[in-house]
Amino acid sequence: MKRVLSQEEIDAMVRGTNETKDEHAENEGRSVKPCTFRQSGQLAGEHVRAVSALHEAFARGLAQSLGAYLGVSFEAKLVSVEQIAYGEFLQSLPEITYMVSFHVSPMNASAAMQIDPSLVFSLIDILLGGTSRCEVITREISEIEAEVMAEVARIICRELAEAWKPLAISLELERYETGAQVQHFLPATEKTICLSFEIRVADTQGTLNLIVPFAVSHPLLRKVSAEAPSSRTRSKTQFAPKVKAKILDCTFPASLDLPSIKVPIHEVLALSPGDVRSFHIPIGTPAALIISGRQVFEARPVRQDGLRAAQIGDALSVSEETDVRVAHNSVALAGQGALT
């Protein structure tokens, strides 16, 4: 026998269906995006610009020094500045690579430089008298090859130290890092700044990466930001002439007013059209030219080309401007006139 639902049970089922529809409607209007926590604390735009400017100068110096040392065309160009974890950087490296470390003072920390193996063997070939046209070699460099590359690493270290010198940061070449040492050079979660340079030497092209750990990058960013002009300062310098030009086209209310006077209330009540009221001010006393509510000059009412005008006198000092008060019942004579 089929069970018959009561009215209360039917109402409860209807309410439950409506609530489910409302929840679906709410969820359809929401935008859900995955959150990557490692992206927090990324470099600000002004930091990227300051770091880029500093290391673009390093790239130019490096191109000149290594080009002269190798005796071949050498190009270096900064292509990216990003903040990544050291473990993420390791994932982008080939299984076999070349990496040397630098000691950074006064932080008492280590930074590193990594170069693509194809570029390293081309440099070794040039240094040994070759033409850089060597076969692709997929092995770690030998001790002798590491000694050959040591002078190149010293030149790179010297140029980087020269670029960082204005920031009171010095560098010294430490050692060549083997494959196992590369993996444990920094903790995988350590935040680093990775500066990637595109290197072209003779007919070979590759990448040189500078790895700057947090212990070095944090004070480096503070010093770079202190040395470089802020975006606010650059904006003021850039837009000041335009702002000035627009201000010069602005209009300001101008009036010619008498000094402050006091009139008894019974005289005010007795005023009627046609009356002449004496302000008891000597005829030689000048009025004040008021620009946007500020008393700027002494001035006298005059006539010019059939219009009321003001003849400018002495400029009012701060003390005089403070002492002179303008009455609410002042006579404005420049409403339709020209100022001379």
Secondary structure, DSSP 8 states (H G I E B T S, - for coil): ------HHHHHHHHHHHHHHHHHHHHHHT-------GGGTT---HHHHHHHHHHHHHHHHHHHHHHHHHHTS-EEEEEEEEEEEEHHHHHHTS-SS-EEEEEEEETTTEEEEEEE-HHHHHHHHHHHTT--S------S---HHHHHHHHHHHHHHHHHHHHHHGGGT-EEEEEEEE-HHHHHTSS-TT-EEEEEEEEEEETTEEEEEEEEEEHHHHHHHHHHHHHHS--HHHHHHHHHHHHHHHHHHT----EEEE-B-----HHHHHT--TT--------TT--EEEEETTEEEEEEEEEEETTEEEEEEEEE--HHHHHH--B-TT-----SS-EE-
